[in-house]
């Protein structure tokens, strides 16, 4: 009898194991997957914006460090009335993302007394990513760290339209960019529209070339056009995301599961 019980127990265990193997893993809908991809592209775009405009947060320090504005990347043309142009030309290697090539230009005004910038990005490119649009808001520089608290309205590769506010820190010594907070509306070419909240998204400027974050959380709210009217999707980056393209996602209050970007 003990032998029979053991056999039944073994069969039951195998049945449960087989059921676990055959059970479908959680999956994102096509719309949710597009939203996750767009959110990642938006994070990269904002990091690129920060890397592109950071000289305006400490223009004199940037020029002093470069030695010559005309020889730096970007070349800087500034005047006493506060107007400034950052010219990356057809291709140059910037201080941040220095494994990448930048091109295009940024122009606008800087008010050092009020610590305010209003800038327009014109066909700015970092490798294969392009960002166009406007950035305006406050800045502060201290100990090789430059902070921007700005409004952004840009068109970017992958994320298409990005509008909202974000607070970012550019750390030159650590060569990293941290999107501390951001509240954005993102429109994707697939037709997906969503609200996104970013929390402590870190991108290693020296190693990642403006690509994938290495930590932080994004919460997306998607309009469904049905019942329920909205659905929440969360994604979390890890130290391996930049190398394996995997983020952890969850839908509403469901469990986290791995999602590979670009698949």
C-alpha positions in Angstrom: 0.0 0.0 0.0 2.9 2.4 0.8 4.3 1.6 -2.7 0.9 2.4 -4.3 0.7 5.7 -2.4 4.3 6.5 -3.5 3.4 5.9 -7.1 0.3 8.1 -7.0 2.3 10.8 -5.3 5.0 10.6 -8.0 2.4 10.7 -10.8 0.7 13.7 -9.1 3.9 15.6 -8.8 4.8 14.9 -12.4 1.3 16.0 -13.5 1.7 19.3 -11.6 5.1 19.9 -13.0 3.9 19.2 -16.6 1.0 21.6 -16.0 3.4 24.3 -14.8 5.6 23.8 -17.9 2.6 23.9 -20.2 0.9 26.9 -18.5 1.2 30.0 -20.6 3.5 32.8 -19.2 1.9 36.2 -18.9 2.1 38.2 -22.1 1.6 41.8 -23.2 -0.9 42.7 -25.8 0.5 44.2 -29.0 -0.6 47.6 -27.8 1.1 47.1 -24.4 4.3 45.9 -26.0 4.4 49.0 -28.3 3.9 51.2 -25.2 6.8 49.6 -23.4 9.1 50.0 -26.4 8.0 53.6 -26.8 8.6 54.3 -23.1 12.1 53.0 -23.4 12.7 55.1 -26.5 11.4 58.1 -24.6 13.8 57.5 -21.7 16.7 57.3 -24.2 15.5 60.5 -25.9 15.4 62.4 -22.7 18.9 61.3 -21.8 20.0 62.4 -25.2 18.3 65.8 -24.6 20.2 66.1 -21.3 23.5 65.1 -22.9 22.9 67.6 -25.7 22.0 70.7 -23.6 24.2 70.1 -20.6 26.9 72.7 -21.6 24.2 75.5 -21.2 24.0 74.7 -17.5 27.6 75.8 -17.0 28.7 77.4 -20.3 31.8 79.1 -19.0 32.9 76.0 -17.2 32.4 74.0 -20.4 34.3 76.5 -22.5 37.1 76.5 -20.0 37.3 72.8 -19.9 37.2 72.6 -23.7 40.0 75.1 -24.0 38.6 76.5 -27.2 34.9 76.7 -28.1 35.6 76.2 -31.8 37.5 73.0 -31.1 35.0 71.5 -28.6 32.1 69.2 -29.3 29.8 71.0 -29.5 31.4 74.2 -30.9 29.8 77.1 -28.9 28.8 80.5 -30.2 27.5 82.8 -27.5 26.9 86.5 -27.1 26.5 88.9 -24.2 22.7 89.1 -24.7 22.3 85.5 -23.7 21.8 83.9 -27.1 23.7 80.7 -27.7 24.2 78.1 -30.4 25.7 74.6 -29.8 26.9 73.3 -33.1 27.6 69.6 -33.3 28.2 69.8 -37.1 27.8 66.8 -39.3 29.6 64.5 -36.8 31.6 65.0 -33.6 32.2 62.9 -30.5 30.7 64.6 -27.4 32.0 64.5 -23.9 29.0 62.5 -22.8 28.2 59.4 -24.8 31.8 59.7 -26.1 31.5 56.3 -27.7 28.9 57.8 -30.0 28.7 60.4 -32.8 26.6 63.5 -32.5 25.3 65.9 -35.2 22.9 68.8 -35.6 22.6 72.0 -33.6 20.8 73.6 -30.6 20.1 77.3 -30.3 18.3 79.6 -27.9 18.9 81.7 -24.9 20.4 81.5 -21.4 19.7 83.7 -18.5 22.5 83.0 -16.0 21.1 85.4 -13.4 17.7 83.6 -13.3 19.3 80.2 -14.2 16.8 79.7 -17.1 17.3 78.2 -20.6 15.0 78.2 -23.6 16.4 76.0 -26.4 15.4 74.5 -29.7 16.9 71.3 -30.9 17.3 71.2 -34.7 17.8 67.7 -36.2 20.0 66.7 -33.3 21.3 63.1 -33.7 23.1 60.7 -31.5 24.1 57.7 -33.7 20.8 56.5 -35.1 18.5 58.4 -32.8 17.1 61.9 -33.7 15.5 64.5 -31.5 13.8 67.7 -32.6 11.8 70.2 -30.5 12.0 72.6 -27.6 13.3 72.5 -24.0 12.8 75.3 -21.5 13.2 75.6 -17.7 15.6 76.1 -14.8 19.1 74.8 -14.2 21.8 74.6 -11.5 25.4 73.5 -11.6 27.6 72.4 -8.7 30.6 70.1 -8.5 30.4 68.7 -12.0 26.7 68.0 -11.6 24.2 69.9 -13.6 20.5 69.7 -12.9 17.7 70.7 -15.2 14.0 71.0 -14.3 12.4 71.7 -17.6 9.4 71.4 -19.9 10.0 69.4 -23.0 8.1 69.1 -26.3 10.1 67.0 -28.8 9.8 64.5 -31.6 12.1 61.5 -31.2 13.0 58.3 -32.9 10.8 55.5 -31.7 8.7 57.5 -29.2 7.6 60.0 -31.8 6.0 62.8 -29.7 7.0 63.5 -26.1 5.5 66.3 -24.1 5.7 67.1 -20.4 8.2 67.9 -17.6 11.3 66.2 -16.4 14.0 66.7 -13.8 17.4 65.4 -14.8 20.8 65.3 -13.3 23.9 65.1 -15.5 26.9 63.9 -13.5 30.1 64.5 -15.4 32.4 62.9 -12.9 30.4 59.6 -12.7 29.5 59.9 -16.5 25.8 59.1 -15.9 22.5 60.7 -16.5 19.6 60.3 -14.0 16.1 61.1 -15.0 14.9 61.7 -11.4 11.3 62.3 -12.2 9.3 62.9 -15.4 5.6 63.2 -16.2 5.0 62.8 -19.9 2.5 62.2 -22.6 3.8 60.0 -25.3 2.4 59.3 -28.8 3.7 56.3 -30.7 3.6 55.8 -34.5 1.5 52.6 -33.9 -1.3 54.9 -32.6 -0.7 54.1 -28.9 -1.1 57.1 -26.6 -0.2 57.0 -23.0 0.8 58.9 -19.9 4.2 57.9 -18.4 5.7 58.6 -15.0 9.5 58.0 -14.7 11.3 57.4 -11.4 15.1 57.4 -11.0 16.0 56.2 -14.5 19.8 55.9 -14.7 21.7 55.8 -18.0 25.5 55.3 -18.0 26.6 57.9 -20.5 30.1 56.5 -21.0 29.1 52.9 -21.6 25.5 52.9 -23.0 25.8 55.3 -25.8 22.4 56.7 -25.1 20.7 53.4 -25.4 19.1 51.5 -22.5 18.7 52.4 -18.9 20.4 50.4 -16.2 17.9 51.0 -13.3 14.7 52.7 -12.5 10.9 52.3 -12.9 8.4 53.6 -15.4 4.6 53.4 -14.9 2.4 53.7 -18.0 -1.3 54.5 -18.2 -2.8 53.5 -21.6 -6.2 54.5 -22.9 -8.0 51.4 -24.1 -11.0 52.8 -25.8 -13.0 50.1 -24.1 -13.8 48.8 -20.6 -11.8 49.4 -18.5 -11.0 52.8 -20.0 -7.3 52.6 -18.9 -4.8 49.9 -18.1 -1.6 50.3 -16.1 1.7 48.8 -17.2 4.9 49.0 -15.1 8.4 48.3 -16.3 11.6 48.0 -14.3 15.1 48.2 -15.6 18.1 46.3 -14.2 21.9 46.4 -14.4 21.7 43.8 -17.2 19.0 45.5 -19.3 21.7 47.4 -21.4 23.3 44.1 -22.4 20.4 41.6 -22.7 17.5 44.0 -23.5 15.3 42.5 -20.8 13.0 44.5 -18.6 10.6 43.3 -15.9 7.0 44.2 -16.7 3.6 43.9 -14.9 0.1 44.7 -15.9 -2.2 46.3 -13.3 -1.4 44.5 -10.0 -0.2 41.3 -11.7 3.1 39.5 -11.2 6.3 40.7 -12.9 7.6 38.8 -15.9 10.5 39.3 -18.3 10.0 41.1 -21.6 12.7 41.3 -24.2 12.9 44.6 -26.0 12.9 44.5 -29.8 11.3 41.1 -30.2 
